[in-house]
C-alpha cells in the first residue's frame, strides 16, 4: 500500500510540473529565468548558469524528501 501512495504522489508532482512547464510563458516568474541566474553574453556565445533556479529546486526537493522521511 505504501508503494501505491508513493506512485500517486509522484504522479501528482509530475502533473504539477507539467502544468508549470506548459504555462511557463504566462507565469509572472519564469522557472529558469529567475533573478540571480547568471547570464554572460559574448560576441559569439552565451553562458547561462541557473544559480537561483538550482537553489530554489534544491530547497523544494529537500522539503519534499524531508516530509516523506518524517512519515516513514
Backbone torsions as a table, in degrees:
resi	resn	phi	psi	omega
1	UNK	NA	-31.7	178.8
2	UNK	-65.5	-36.9	179.3
3	UNK	-66.5	-39.7	179.0
4	UNK	-62.2	-44.3	178.4
5	UNK	-64.6	-39.9	179.8
6	UNK	-64.6	-38.7	177.7
7	UNK	-67.0	-37.1	177.1
8	UNK	-64.4	-45.9	179.5
9	UNK	-64.1	-41.0	178.0
10	UNK	-63.2	-38.4	177.0
11	UNK	-65.0	-40.4	178.1
12	UNK	-65.1	-41.0	178.8
13	UNK	-64.6	-43.9	177.9
14	UNK	-63.2	-37.6	176.7
15	UNK	-63.3	-44.4	179.3
16	UNK	-63.5	-41.8	178.5
17	UNK	-65.4	-40.4	177.8
18	UNK	-62.2	-40.8	177.5
19	UNK	-65.6	-42.4	178.3
20	UNK	-62.7	-39.3	-179.6
21	UNK	-69.1	-41.6	-178.1
22	UNK	-71.8	-29.3	178.7
23	UNK	-99.5	8.9	-174.2
24	UNK	-55.7	-35.5	-179.0
25	UNK	-69.4	-29.2	-175.2
26	UNK	-91.2	-13.2	-178.8
27	UNK	-75.0	149.0	178.9
28	UNK	-67.4	-28.6	177.9
29	UNK	-113.7	118.2	-179.8
30	UNK	-89.7	124.1	176.3
31	UNK	-67.0	127.5	-177.2
32	UNK	97.1	-8.9	178.1
33	UNK	-133.5	43.8	-178.3
34	UNK	-83.0	156.5	171.9
35	UNK	-62.2	132.8	-176.4
36	UNK	108.2	-15.0	173.5
37	UNK	-74.1	141.7	-174.9
38	UNK	-95.5	124.3	176.4
39	UNK	-129.4	120.2	177.8
40	UNK	-119.3	117.0	-179.1
41	UNK	-102.5	120.8	176.1
42	UNK	-99.9	-171.9	179.5
43	UNK	-65.2	-46.5	-176.4
44	UNK	-121.5	11.8	-177.0
45	UNK	-151.5	164.2	176.7
46	UNK	-134.5	129.3	174.6
47	UNK	-107.7	124.7	-178.1
48	UNK	-127.1	123.3	176.7
49	UNK	-127.8	110.0	-176.3
50	UNK	-79.7	72.2	-175.7
51	UNK	-63.6	-53.7	-177.4
52	UNK	-67.0	-36.8	177.1
53	UNK	-63.0	-41.2	178.8
54	UNK	-63.8	-42.5	179.0
55	UNK	-64.3	-43.8	179.7
56	UNK	-63.2	-44.8	177.9
57	UNK	-65.4	-36.8	177.9
58	UNK	-63.8	-44.0	178.5
59	UNK	-64.5	-41.1	179.5
60	UNK	-64.3	-46.1	178.6
61	UNK	-66.6	-36.3	176.4
62	UNK	-62.4	-42.8	177.9
63	UNK	-63.2	-45.0	-179.6
64	UNK	-63.0	-47.3	180.0
65	UNK	-67.0	-32.6	177.1
66	UNK	-67.3	-40.4	178.1
67	UNK	-65.3	-40.2	176.8
68	UNK	-66.2	-36.1	-179.3
69	UNK	-69.8	-30.4	178.3
70	UNK	-69.3	-34.1	-178.1
71	UNK	-75.3	-30.7	-172.7
72	UNK	-81.9	NA	NA
